[in-house]
Amino acid sequence: MAHDELLHLARTIAVEAGEMAAERRAAGVEVADRKSSLTDVVTAADREVELLVRERLAAARPEDGVCGEEGEDQVGRSGLTWVVDPIDGTVNYLYGIPNYAVSIAVVEGDANPKTWQAVAGAVFAPGVGELFTASRGGGAFINDRPITAGPDTTLAESLLGTGFAYDPDRRARQAAVVQRLIPKVRDIRRLGVTSMDLCYVATGRLNAFYEPGLWPWDFAAGALIAAEAGAWVGDLDGGQPGRDVVLACHRSVREAFLQAVEEAGAREVFGPR
């Protein structure tokens, strides 16, 4: 299947799933379970939305693999894997904050971000009415309008996005890194939605982003969208982003940004959360 057909499927399912999430949010949301800690929650809507996505993918692409946050990995036979976050930003969603998104990407390979090659991705944020999309070599878009990572800038003029782990001890170490980075940038934002953070780098709303310990579904679609918008995406060693860390920035600040993150001691908190 051509990239544009895979992208069409990703965006169609993302929009349907996002509309379901918004309807469930309007009806009221409660915590259904906790995962790694008291603050790492899952709602019934997370599970319901992922079930919808899996059903749509099974009907359209039964030979493909699926890796989702709330369900077991499904190994495919086609060489393609769909990487799904049914509601990225669950805590925002729980509190009624409109920053949350459905993130769907399709990659060549399995669910290992260090070895896969992203083909297409869609991030739909129903609370703010924005659909971000991209396909490999096809550019990036917001609501079907082309986007780029914005004009050249400096690190001192850069707005930096980041996120934090759920484990209290690790979060404290991450806060220390942020404290050392703040004097070097314009300011820092914490949206609580990795997929949207990366899409914001793609639009120039953020000039840079970093976060360690993310899961593949957190960044699969957003990383492709940022890269297709012209941003640099990778890890501190120049490789592909992964569970250790995801970094994205405007290419004009890449060298200064990587040096600042390294000097701030971010590597000390890299690795699975």
C-alpha positions as CSV (number, residue, x, y, z in Angstrom):
1,M,0.0,0.0,0.0
2,A,1.3,3.5,-0.9
3,H,2.3,5.9,1.8
4,D,-0.7,8.2,1.0
5,E,-3.1,5.3,1.5
6,L,-1.6,4.4,4.8
7,L,-1.7,8.1,5.8
8,H,-5.3,8.3,4.8
9,L,-6.1,5.3,7.0
10,A,-4.1,6.7,10.0
11,R,-5.8,10.1,9.8
12,T,-9.3,8.6,9.3
13,I,-9.0,6.3,12.3
14,A,-7.4,9.0,14.4
15,V,-10.2,11.4,13.8
16,E,-12.9,8.8,14.6
17,A,-11.1,7.8,17.7
18,G,-10.6,11.4,18.8
19,E,-14.2,12.1,18.3
20,M,-15.1,9.2,20.6
21,A,-12.6,10.4,23.2
22,A,-14.1,13.8,23.1
23,E,-17.6,12.4,23.5
24,R,-16.5,10.3,26.5
25,R,-14.8,13.3,28.0
26,A,-18.0,15.4,27.8
27,A,-20.0,12.6,29.5
28,G,-17.5,12.5,32.4
29,V,-14.3,10.5,33.1
30,E,-13.1,8.4,36.0
31,V,-9.9,6.6,36.7
32,A,-10.2,3.0,35.7
33,D,-6.8,1.8,36.8
34,R,-3.2,2.8,37.8
35,K,-0.1,1.6,36.1
36,S,3.4,2.4,37.3
37,S,2.4,4.7,40.1
38,L,-0.5,6.6,41.8
39,T,-0.1,9.3,39.3
40,D,0.1,7.1,36.2
41,V,-3.5,6.6,35.4
42,V,-5.7,5.0,32.7
43,T,-9.3,5.7,32.1
44,A,-12.0,3.5,30.6
45,A,-12.0,5.8,27.6
46,D,-8.3,5.0,26.9
47,R,-9.2,1.3,26.6
48,E,-12.4,1.9,24.7
49,V,-10.6,4.2,22.2
50,E,-7.8,1.8,21.7
51,L,-10.2,-1.1,21.1
52,L,-11.9,1.0,18.4
53,V,-8.5,1.7,16.7
54,R,-7.6,-2.0,16.8
55,E,-10.9,-3.0,15.4
56,R,-10.6,-0.5,12.5
57,L,-7.0,-1.6,11.8
58,A,-7.9,-5.3,11.9
59,A,-10.7,-4.8,9.4
60,A,-8.5,-2.7,7.0
61,R,-5.0,-4.3,7.5
62,P,-5.3,-7.7,9.1
63,E,-1.8,-8.7,8.2
64,D,-0.1,-5.8,10.0
65,G,1.2,-5.7,13.5
66,V,-0.1,-3.4,16.2
67,C,1.7,-1.9,19.3
68,G,-0.6,0.0,21.6
69,E,-0.4,1.5,25.0
70,E,-3.4,-0.3,26.5
71,G,-3.3,-3.7,24.8
72,E,-1.0,-6.6,24.0
73,D,1.4,-6.3,21.0
74,Q,0.1,-8.0,17.9
75,V,2.8,-9.4,15.7
76,G,2.0,-9.0,12.0
77,R,3.1,-10.7,8.8
78,S,3.3,-7.8,6.4
79,G,6.4,-6.0,7.7
80,L,4.3,-3.0,8.9
81,T,3.4,-2.2,12.5
82,W,0.9,0.4,13.7
83,V,2.0,2.2,16.9
84,V,-1.0,3.6,18.8
85,D,-1.5,5.9,21.8
86,P,-5.3,6.0,22.2
87,I,-5.2,9.1,24.5
88,D,-1.9,10.8,24.9
89,G,-2.2,13.1,27.8
90,T,-4.5,11.0,30.0
91,V,-4.0,13.2,33.1
92,N,-5.0,16.3,31.1
93,Y,-7.9,14.4,29.8
94,L,-8.9,13.3,33.3
95,Y,-8.9,16.9,34.5
96,G,-10.7,18.3,31.5
97,I,-7.7,20.1,30.1
98,P,-8.1,20.2,26.3
99,N,-4.5,19.2,25.5
100,Y,-4.8,15.5,24.7
101,A,-4.5,13.6,21.5
102,V,-4.9,10.3,19.6
103,S,-1.6,9.3,18.0
104,I,-1.4,6.7,15.3
105,A,1.7,5.9,13.2
106,V,2.6,3.1,10.9
107,V,6.2,1.9,10.6
108,E,8.3,-0.5,8.6
109,G,9.6,-3.1,11.1
110,D,8.5,-4.0,14.6
111,A,7.9,-1.8,17.6
112,N,11.6,-1.0,18.2
113,P,12.0,2.8,17.5
114,K,15.8,2.3,17.1
115,T,15.3,0.1,14.1
116,W,11.9,1.0,12.6
117,Q,11.4,3.4,9.7
118,A,8.2,5.5,10.1
119,V,6.0,5.6,7.0
120,A,3.0,7.7,8.0
121,G,1.5,9.3,11.1
122,A,-1.5,11.3,12.4
123,V,-2.0,13.1,15.7
124,F,-5.5,14.4,16.3
125,A,-6.2,16.8,19.2
126,P,-10.0,17.0,19.4
127,G,-9.9,19.4,22.3
128,V,-8.2,22.1,20.2
129,G,-9.5,21.0,16.8
130,E,-6.1,20.2,15.2
131,L,-5.1,17.3,13.0
132,F,-1.3,16.9,12.4
133,T,-0.3,14.5,9.6
134,A,2.8,13.4,7.8
135,S,4.1,10.7,5.5
136,R,7.8,9.8,4.8
137,G,9.0,12.2,2.1
138,G,5.6,13.8,1.8
139,G,5.9,16.7,4.2
140,A,3.9,17.6,7.3
141,F,0.6,19.3,7.7
142,I,-1.9,20.8,10.2
143,N,-5.5,20.6,9.1
144,D,-4.2,19.9,5.6
145,R,-2.0,23.1,5.6
146,P,1.8,22.6,5.1
147,I,3.9,23.3,8.2
148,T,7.6,23.9,8.8
149,A,9.6,24.2,12.0
150,G,9.8,28.0,11.6
151,P,12.7,30.4,11.1
152,D,16.3,30.1,12.3
153,T,16.7,31.0,16.0
154,T,19.2,30.8,18.8
155,L,19.1,28.7,22.0
156,A,18.7,31.8,24.1
157,E,15.6,32.7,22.1
158,S,14.2,29.1,22.1
159,L,11.0,28.0,23.8
160,L,11.8,24.5,25.1
161,G,9.3,21.7,25.8
162,T,9.8,18.8,28.1
163,G,7.9,16.2,30.2
164,F,8.4,14.3,33.4
165,A,8.3,10.6,34.6
166,Y,5.6,9.3,36.9
167,D,8.2,8.0,39.5
168,P,8.7,10.7,42.1
169,D,12.4,10.1,42.6
170,R,13.1,10.2,38.9
171,R,10.9,13.3,38.5
172,A,13.0,15.1,41.1
173,R,16.2,14.3,39.1
174,Q,14.5,15.6,35.9
175,A,13.5,18.8,37.7
176,A,17.2,19.4,38.6
177,V,18.0,19.1,34.9
178,V,15.3,21.6,34.0
179,Q,16.7,24.0,36.6
180,R,20.0,24.0,34.9
181,L,18.5,24.5,31.5
182,I,16.2,27.4,32.2
183,P,18.9,30.1,32.2
184,K,20.0,29.0,28.7
185,V,16.6,29.3,26.9
186,R,13.8,31.7,26.6
187,D,11.4,29.6,28.7
188,I,10.1,26.1,29.3
189,R,6.7,24.6,28.6
190,R,5.2,21.4,29.9
191,L,2.1,20.4,27.9
192,G,1.8,16.9,29.3
193,V,1.3,15.5,25.7
194,T,4.4,14.2,24.0
195,S,2.8,13.8,20.6
196,M,1.6,17.5,20.7
197,D,5.0,18.6,21.9
198,L,6.6,17.1,18.8
199,C,3.9,18.6,16.6
200,Y,4.5,22.0,18.2
201,V,8.2,21.7,17.2
202,A,6.9,20.9,13.7
203,T,4.9,24.2,13.6
204,G,7.5,26.4,15.4
205,R,5.4,26.8,18.5
206,L,8.3,25.1,20.3
207,N,11.8,25.5,19.1
208,A,13.1,22.4,21.0
209,F,11.9,19.4,23.0
210,Y,13.5,16.6,25.0
211,E,12.2,13.9,27.3
212,P,13.7,10.6,28.5
213,G,12.0,7.4,29.2
214,L,9.2,7.6,26.7
215,W,7.3,4.6,25.2
216,P,7.2,4.0,21.4
217,W,3.6,5.1,21.1
218,D,4.3,8.4,22.8
219,F,6.4,9.7,19.9
220,A,6.1,7.5,16.8
221,A,3.7,9.8,14.9
222,G,4.9,13.1,16.4
223,A,8.6,12.4,15.6
224,L,7.8,11.7,12.0
225,I,5.7,14.9,11.8
226,A,8.5,17.0,13.3
227,A,11.1,15.5,11.0
228,E,8.9,16.0,7.9
229,A,8.5,19.6,8.9
230,G,12.2,20.0,8.8
231,A,13.1,19.7,12.4
232,W,16.0,17.5,13.6
233,V,14.9,14.5,15.7
234,G,17.2,12.0,17.4
235,D,19.1,11.1,20.6
236,L,22.2,12.6,22.2
237,D,24.5,10.3,20.2
238,G,23.1,11.2,16.8
239,G,21.0,8.0,16.5
240,Q,17.2,7.6,16.3
241,P,15.1,8.5,19.3
242,G,14.1,5.7,21.6
243,R,13.3,4.7,25.1
244,D,16.4,6.4,26.4
245,V,15.5,9.9,25.2
246,V,13.6,11.8,22.4
247,L,15.0,15.1,21.3
248,A,13.7,17.4,18.6
249,C,14.6,20.9,17.7
250,H,15.0,23.5,14.9
251,R,18.1,22.6,13.0
252,S,19.6,26.0,13.6
253,V,19.9,25.2,17.4
254,R,20.8,21.6,17.2
255,E,24.4,21.8,18.2
256,A,23.8,24.3,21.0
257,F,20.7,22.4,22.3
258,L,22.5,19.0,22.4
259,Q,25.4,20.6,24.3
260,A,23.1,22.3,26.8
261,V,21.1,19.1,27.5
262,E,24.3,17.2,28.0
263,E,25.8,19.8,30.3
264,A,22.6,19.9,32.3
265,G,23.1,16.3,33.2
266,A,20.1,14.9,31.4
267,R,21.9,11.7,30.5
268,E,21.8,10.8,34.2
269,V,18.1,10.3,34.0
270,F,18.0,8.6,30.6
271,G,16.6,5.1,30.2
272,P,13.3,3.3,30.9
273,R,11.1,5.1,33.5
